[in-house]
Amino acid sequence: MTDRTQQCQPAASGPIAHGGNLHEAATRYGIPYAQWLDLSTGINPHGYPVPPLPADAWRRLPDEGDGFAERAARYYGAPDAAHVLPVAGSQAAIRTLPALLPRATVGIAPLTYGEYAPAFARAGHQIAPLDAQSDALPATLTHVAIVSPDNPTATRIDAARLLHWHAQLRERGGTLLVDEAYADTLPGAQAASLAAHTHLDGLVVLRSPGKFFGLAGVRAGFVLGAPALLAVLRDRLGAWTVSGPARHAVSAAFADAAWQSRMRERLSGESTRLAGLLQAHGFATRGTPLFAWTDDARAAALHEALARRGVWTRFFPPSPGVRSASVRFGLPGDDAEWTRFEQQLQQAVHAIDVARTG
C-alpha cells in the first residue's frame, strides 16, 4: 500500500455530513426551523404527486410477487427483474455491498458522496484516490466506486470509459460500482446508463427514485447487478426491505411518462436559472438539473453569509486530495423562494465584498 493510499484512508466510524440537516442549522444560527430556506439537498422540490394509496398497502406485508422489480427493470433498462433488487434506499446497499467483495484497494474520487469511503473502510478495504479522467486504472486498484453524475461536482463519466474500467477490473477479479442517483434528470438518461450491462459479472449499478422524483422520504432504491450477487445481498438485508406504501408510490412514478417528460424540461430551465444567478455574481458553476456547485475561493464565506440570513446550503470543507472548499445549491421550490434566494444572495455577496475590502 502506498503512502498516498494511507493518507486517503478515512475513519471507519463517526458521523457523516449530509444535506437536509436543518435542525442542526437552526440550533447553530439561532434561527427558527420554519424560517429557513433549505437549499442543502439535491432533491427535486417538485416531488411526484403520489396518488392515494390502497388500504392494503398499509395492512399487508410487502409482496415480492407484486411486479415491483419488473417495473424497475423496465424503467431503468435492466436486462430483466432477476437483475434488480429493491432495497430500503441506496444507503442500505452502500453500507452492505463492500463486505460482500474481496478485500482489496478501492478507487474513490477525493470529492464525492461521503458514504462510500467509510463503508469500504469498515469492510476492511484500502481507499485510494481515483482520477476520473484516466482511461487506464492503476494496477493497484481492484474495485472502483464512482458516482456519475457526481455529487457534488457533477462530473459525468461516459459509458464507454466506465465499461473500459469494468473490463480492467474484471481481469483482476474486481468490481465496478456505479451510483447513478442523478441520472434520471438527464436527457437520454437510459442511453447513458450502465443498467443494460448489469448482466456482466463485476458490475453493480445503484439507482434511486429519491432525487428526480422527489421521493427521498419513501426510502426506496435499487441494486442492479448479476443475480448471484443480488441473492447474497438479499440474504444479508432480509425480507421486506421496501414498504408497501413505498412500492405503490414508486410504481406510480415509474409509470407516469408524461410527468417525467414535463419535469425534465422544468428542471432544465430552473437549473439554468440557478446557475445564472450565481454566475451573475462571478461564481463559476457546474451542476446537474437538480443542483449547482462552485469551488470559488469565496465558497466558505458565501455558505456562512447565507446561513446567517436563513438560507442553508451544503458546504464541503477542504480535505485530503481536495484543496478548495466548495458549496452546493439545490433548487428553490416556488417563486417566493426564488425571490428570497436572489435577494439573500445579493446581500451575502455584498457582505463578503465589504469584509474583504475592509
N, C-alpha and C positions, 0 to 999 in steps of 0.2 A: 504493500500500500504506500502510495506516495505521500509526501508531506502535504501536498495540495489537497489530497483526499481527506487527510486527517483534519485539516483546518475547516473543511466543509461539513464535517460530521456534526449533525445537530443534536441537541439534547433530546433524549427519547421520551421525556415526560415533561409535564408542565403545561400551562395554558397556551393556546394558540390563538392569536388575534384574528378576528373576523369582523366584517361589516355588520351592521344591524344592532350593534351593542349600544342602543340609545339610552338605556337606563344608566349605563356607566357614564356616558357623556353628560346626562342630566345632573348626576351627582358631582362630577368633576367640575362643571362650569356653573353650577347653581342656577340652571335654567330649567323650569318645569318641563317634564317629559312632553306634554301636549303642545308646547310652544316650539318644538324643534321642526326643522325641515330636514328630513333624513335622506341624504343622497349617498349613503355609505355602502349600499349594496348594488350589485349589478343585476337586480331582479326587475323584470318588466313591471312598471307601476300600473299598467292597464291589464290586470290579470284576466285570464279567461273567465267568462261568466258561467260558472258551473250551474247546470240545470238542477232542479230539485232531485234529491236522491230517493230512490225507493226505500221503503221501510226495511226491506231485507238487508240492505247494505249495513244497517246498524245492528240488526238482530242476529244475523248468521255469521259464522266464521268465514273468512275469505275462501273461495272455492278455486283451487288451482285449475279446474277444468272450465273456467269461465271465458276462455279465449283471450285473456289479458296479454299473455306473452305473444300470441299470434298477432294481435293488433299492434303491439310494439314492433314486432318484426317487420310488418308491412310499412309502418310509418318510418322507421329508421332505415329500412332497406337491408336488413339482415337476411342471411340465407333462408332461415325458417325459425319457428318457435324454439326448436331444440338448441339454437344458438343464442337464446335470450333468457336471462334470469332476472325477474323483478326483485328489487331489494328496497329496503327502507331508506331511500336516498343514496346517492353515490357514496356518501360518507361511510356507510356500512361496508361497502366494498373496499374503499381506500384503506380502512382500518384492518381488513381481514386478508386481502389478497397477498400482501408481502410475505405473510407467514406460510403461504402455500407455494412459494417459489424458492428454488435452491439459493442458499445464502451466497451472496456474491457482491460485486460492486455495481451500483445502480447510478446511471446518469440522470441528473435532475437540474433544470435551469436554476441559476442563482436566485432569480426573482420570478416566482410562480405561485400557484396556490399552496398555501403554507402547510397543508396537512400531509403532503406526500413524503417529504424528507423525514419527519418524525415517525411516520408509520413504518417506513422501511427500516429506520434505525432501531425501532423497538423490536423488529423481527430479526435483528442481527446482521443486516446488510451494511455495507460501507457506502457512503454517499460521495459522489464525485461531481464536480460542476460540468454541465453539458453545454457545448457550443451548438446551438440550434441551427447555425448557418453552415455547419460542416456536413458534407456528404458521407465521408468516411468516419466511422465511430472509432474512438481509441480502442486498442486491443484489450485494455484493462476492463472495459465495460461488458457486463453480461446482461444486464437489464437496463431499460430506459423507461422513465415515466415522463410523459410530455403532455402539456395542456395546449390544445390548438382549436380555436384561437386562445391565446394565453390569457390568464387572469393574474396580474392586471395589465401586462404590457401590450396585449392584443396581437402579439406576434403569431402569424399563421405559418404552418409548415405544410407544404403541398403534399398531396397523397403520394406522388412518385418518390419524394425523398423519404417519407415515412416507410413506405414499402421497401425501399432500399435499406433503410436501417433495420427493418424487421428481418430481411434476408441475412444481414450480417449477424444479428443476434441469434437467430435460429441455428446458425453454424456453430455457435458457442454454447448451445443448449439454453439460451436465454429467452427473455420475453420483452415485447414492446407493449407498454400500457399507454393508451391514448385517451385522454379525457376530452370529450367533445361537448362539454356542458353548454358552450355558447354557439355551437354550430348551427342550431335551428334558426338563428336570426339572420343567417346569411343567404343571399340568393343562390340557388343551385346547391343548397346545403347537402342534399343527398349525394350529389356527384363528388363533392369534396370530402365526404366522409369515408372512413375505412370500414364502415359497418358491413358492406357487402363482402369484405375479405375475411370476416371473422370465422370462416371455416378453417383458416390456417392455424396450425398449432403455434403457440408462442405469440399470438396477437390477441390483445384484450382491448375492447373499446367501452368506455363508460359514457352513458347518455343520461340526461336529466330533463324532465319537464318543468323543473322549478324555475329556470331562468326565463326562457322565451314565453312560456305560458303563464308566468307569474304564479306558479302553484308550489312555491317552496314549502309552504306550510303543510302540505299533504305528506311530505317526506317519502317520495317515491323516486326511484331511479332504476336503471337497467344496466346489467353487465352483459356485454355481447362477446362471445368467445366460443372456443371449442367445447362441445358437450361434456367431455371428460373433466375439464377444469371446472365447468359450471356445476357438475354433480358434486365435486368436492366442496366447492364454495357453498352450495345449497345445504350440504350436510353440516357445515360449520355454523351457518346462520340460523338454521332451524326453520320450523314451519311458520306460516302466516306473517311473512316479513312485510307485506304491504296490506294495509287495512282495506276492508270492503268499500268504505266511502272514497278512499283514495283511488281505488281501481275504477270506480264509476266516474269520478271526476276526470281522471287522466284519459280514460277511454273516450269520453265525450270530446275532450280537447283534440285528441288524435283524429277523430272523425270529421272535425269541422274545418274542412279545407278552405272554405270562404273566409272564415275568421283569420286563419293563418296568413292568407294572402294579404288581407287588409292590414293586419298587424305588421307584417314585414315592411309594407310600404310606409305605414305610420312611423315605425321605429327608425326607418332610414331618414325620414325628414327630421325627426326630433334629435337624432344623434348629430345630424349636420348642424342643427341649430345650437346644440350644446357646444360642439367644437368651435363654432363661430363665435360664441360668447367668450370663450376662453382665449381664442386666438386674437380677438379684438384687444385684449389686454396684454398681448405679447407672449402668451403661453403656447408653445408648440405642443401639439397633442397627437396621440394615437388612440385608436379605440375600436370598439365593436358597435353595432346598433344599440347596445344597452349601456355603454359607459364610455367615458373619455378619461385618458390617463396622461399625466405630464410628469416629467422628472426635471422640470425647470428648477433653477437654483433657488427660486422663491417658494418651492413647494411646501416646506415645513412652515414657513411664515404664513402662507396662504391658508393652510389647514387650520392653524391656530387662530388666525384673524376671523375666519368664517365661523369657527366653533364659538368664539366669544360673541358672535352675532346669531347664534342658534341655528347654524347650518352645519350639519355633520357630514363629513366626507371620510373616505378611507385613506389613512396615512400609512405609508411604508417607509420605515426608517432605513438608513444605510445599514448594511450587514455584510458579512464576508462574501466577497465577489460582487457586491452591489455598492458602488461608491457614492451614489447620489440618493437623497431622499426623494420620494415621489408621492403623488396623491391621485386618487381615482374618484371620479364624479359619476354617480348614477343619474338617471333622468328624473326631472321633476314630473309630478303626476298630473297637474292641471294648470290652467292659465294663471291662477293665483300663485302657485308655487313657482312657475317660470318668472313671473314678475318679481317675486320676493328674491329669488336667486340672483336675478340680474342686478337688483338694487344692492343686495348684500355683497355680491362680488365686486361691484364698483367701489363700495365703501371699504371693503377689505383691502383691495389693491391700493387705494388711496392711502390707507393707514400704513401699509407696508412702505410705500414710497416716502411718506413723511418720516417714518422711523429711520429709513436709510439715509435720507438727506440731512437729518438732524434738525 
